[in-house]
Structure formats: structure tokens, C-alpha cells
Amino acid sequence: MSAQEFYNVLFAAFAFVLGASIGSFLNVCIYRMPLGISVNKPRRSFCPHCKYQIPWYSNLPLVTWIAQRGKCRNCGAPIAARYVLVELLTGVLFLGVWWRVMHSSLGLGLGAWVMVLPLFTFIALLVVATFIDFEHYIIPDEITLGGAVAGVLFSAAIPVLQDRIGEAGFGDRFLAGLPVLHDPTSHVWGLLMSLLGAGAGFGLLWIVSVLGKMAFGKKTLQWDEPRAFTWRLDGDRAKMTVGAEDMWWDELFSTEKDWLVMDCERLEFDGKVHENIGVRSQYERLELDGTQHELEKVKEFSGTVRKISFRRDAMGFGDVKFMACIGAFLGWKAILFTVMSASIIGALIGGLTIAIGRREWSAKIPFGPYLSLGALLWLFAGPELIRLWVNFSMGGGE
């Protein structure tokens, strides 16, 4: 084995191990951030069942979960396979990024090490956003807005070395259209292009969200037999339970001015019982018999309901901010590609689930994971796919 081949293997192994280790920390973020728990305190990971703080020698990425057969060493409770999946996925993605950098014009020089730091950061943001969105249907601002800021800072701090990039042809230009640098000739240009990418990502998905709400935003839940419901405060949030389904109150409203309308067979509110009454509510207030009531002063009301109608965004606003993060790293060229790829992937998965009679599976997948897949597709093959499409459209000509 030549020295070059040895270094290739060594650095590739390092990238995978580093990714798996980072994935272990990402699991902490995925579990704690939606619950409002600090990712720093307690410093050590703990079992979600018995709260046992895991010592470092029992918290080795990939190895520990497999060795303990997916169970807590202290209480024996099962530990979700998601933990080892996140570690493995992050390791593989870090390895893929390093492989792409090695096969770019940067080779194994200092430029490669400068490039992988922002790329690894971007990968970590995608992984955290995807798994939190899968489980909680939200993407925290720390990921979206914080990621957008990180993309802008990286882009301003690490301009492309034009002489290195100019040596490669379009097919080999790994850096063309990839995150962080946006082909800048200066720090200022990198900053401006990153801001443009963030703005383009935010603006495009915001427009899609608004148009989608106008066209498809009205949602109606209706039952042949009235369903029992209860609205109650649960900590800092309110929850409405209809039958066996729990719905967070704030997730039913796109804006504070949106209305939710309920056709109630029976309503118990403020010590009074109302029969066959219509109820209109906004996020912070409820209108009953022409009188408005501030919901922050109400602890609970209940009854039976025949129909609920409300406006819902075609996608969550977290997705809009997530695209700003993606745009800050990938630049404006990748925005359309990412959104179109995410839409196509979503349509294919939706069609597949319908074909196998499991349409409800695709309905449970938020849009954030599709955006992450679209961004990864651009990251690893976007420019090449565009070139192939252009050549195909032109009949194979150059």
C-alpha cells in the first residue's frame, strides 16, 4: 500500500469514527431540545427511563448499543434503535463528505481540512432537524436560525481559492454549488452570497407556504356521531383531546388571527352548559354567544363536537426557516433543486404508500426530512445531476 493509499484509508476511518461520535452528541440534542432540557446539563447522557447517568466507558458510539443489545445497563429498559441509527448515519455521511472532498481539486491538502468543518456542521444540522421533526413535528430555532447564522459566518470566513478551483472541470468541480463558499473571490462576496441564499430559501418556501394555505389550507374534521372533547391547559401550552386524539392548541393555528370553528352538540364552559352551539376561537381567545373570553384565564372546558374547521399551513413555519439555513450553506443555486427534489421524493413516497395500502404512513412524515434529503442530494450529486439533465434535454450534446 502506497503512502497516499494509507492516508486515504486513515483519514476515511477518522471521518467515520468522528461522525459516529458526533452522532452520539446529536442524539442528546434530538432527545433534549424538544423537551427544553439543556444539552450541557447534565453533561453525561442518561437513560430516558431510569435517568441513570451513563459513564463514558459505557457510552461508546455504535459499540455500546450493540453490546448491550439495545437495553439500559442499569434498569434493563429498551433503548430506541434511533440512537444507533443516528450514530451510524452520521458516520456514513461524514465519510461520504470526506470521500467527496478527497476526490475534488482540493485533494488531501489544507484546503480539504478547511472545507470539511463547515460541511460536517451542515450534516449535523440536517440530522438533528430530521429526527426531531420526525418525532415532534417541529424544527427548533436553534437548528434553523442558528444554522443560518453558522452558514453565513462560515461563508464569510472561508473564501474559495480560485486558482485551485480553476484547475478542475465542471464535472470534477465538487465545490461548484456546494455549501459555505458559493464560489466567492472575497470574504465580503462569500457573506453576500450566503445571505442571498438564506433569503432565497426563506422567501421561496414562505411563498409556497402562503399559496398552499390559500389553496389547500382549510381542514375539516367531521364525525357522524359527536365526539367527546376536552380543552385544558397543560403547563405552558394548551391541549385539546378529541376522542383518543391529542392536539396541541398552538399547532392548530398558523397565526394568531386564524379562526377555529367548532359545531358543538354540547358545551360546558365557565360553569354553564350550552346545547347545539357554534364556537369560534382564535389562539388566545374564544367567542361564545357574542362574548369573547381570554383563554389564558380558562383552565378547562369540554363537551361533544360534530365538526371542527380550521386553517392550516401547507407546511410548518419551521420548514421555512430551515430552508434559510440550507440556503445559507448551499447558496441560491441549490434552493430550487432542494425544494423540487423534496417534493418529488415526497410524491414518490406518497404514491408508494398508497400502492401498498398504507397511505397513513406518508401522512405522518413532516416535510423537514424531505428537505434534508433534497439538500443531501444536492450536496453529493446536485451539479452532476443538473449537467446530466441538461445534456439529456439537449439530446446528449455538450
Stockholm file with secondary structure:
# STOCKHOLM 1.0

chainA/1-398         MSAQEFYNVLFAAFAFVLGASIGSFLNVCIYRMPLGISVNKPRRSFCPHCKYQIPWYSNLPLVTWIAQRGKCRNCGAPIAARYVLVELLTGVLFLGVWWRVMHSSLGLGLGAWVMVLPLFTFIALLVVATFIDFEHYIIPDEITLGGAVAGVLFSAAIPVLQDRIGEAGFGDRFLAGLPVLHDPTSHVWGLLMSLLGAGAGFGLLWIVSVLGKMAFGKKTLQWDEPRAFTWRLDGDRAKMTVGAEDMWWDELFSTEKDWLVMDCERLEFDGKVHENIGVRSQYERLELDGTQHELEKVKEFSGTVRKISFRRDAMGFGDVKFMACIGAFLGWKAILFTVMSASIIGALIGGLTIAIGRREWSAKIPFGPYLSLGALLWLFAGPELIRLWVNFSMGGGE
#=GR chainA/1-398 SS CCHHHHHHHHHHHHHHHHHHHHHHHHHHHHHHGGGTCCSSSSSSCBCTTTCCBCCGGGCCTTHHHHHTTTBCTTTCCBCCTHHHHHHHHHHHHHHHHHHHHHTSTTTTSHHHHHHHHHHHHHHHHHHHHHHHHHHHSCCCHHHHHHHHHHHHHHHHHCCCCHHHHTTSCGGGCTTTTCTTTSSCSSHHHHHHHHHHHHHHHHHHHHHHHHHHHHHHCEEEEEEEEEEEEEEEEETTEEEEEETTEEEEGGGGCSSTTCCEEEEEEEEEETTEEEEEEEEEECSSEEEETTEEEEGGGCCEEEEEEEEEEEECCSSCHHHHHHHHHHHHHHCHHHHHHHHHHHHHHHHHHHHHHHHTTCHHHHHTSCSHHHHHHHHHHHHHHHHHHHHHHHHHHTTTCC
#=GC SS_cons         CCHHHHHHHHHHHHHHHHHHHHHHHHHHHHHHGGGTCCSSSSSSCBCTTTCCBCCGGGCCTTHHHHHTTTBCTTTCCBCCTHHHHHHHHHHHHHHHHHHHHHTSTTTTSHHHHHHHHHHHHHHHHHHHHHHHHHHHSCCCHHHHHHHHHHHHHHHHHCCCCHHHHTTSCGGGCTTTTCTTTSSCSSHHHHHHHHHHHHHHHHHHHHHHHHHHHHHHCEEEEEEEEEEEEEEEEETTEEEEEETTEEEEGGGGCSSTTCCEEEEEEEEEETTEEEEEEEEEECSSEEEETTEEEEGGGCCEEEEEEEEEEEECCSSCHHHHHHHHHHHHHHCHHHHHHHHHHHHHHHHHHHHHHHHTTCHHHHHTSCSHHHHHHHHHHHHHHHHHHHHHHHHHHTTTCC
//
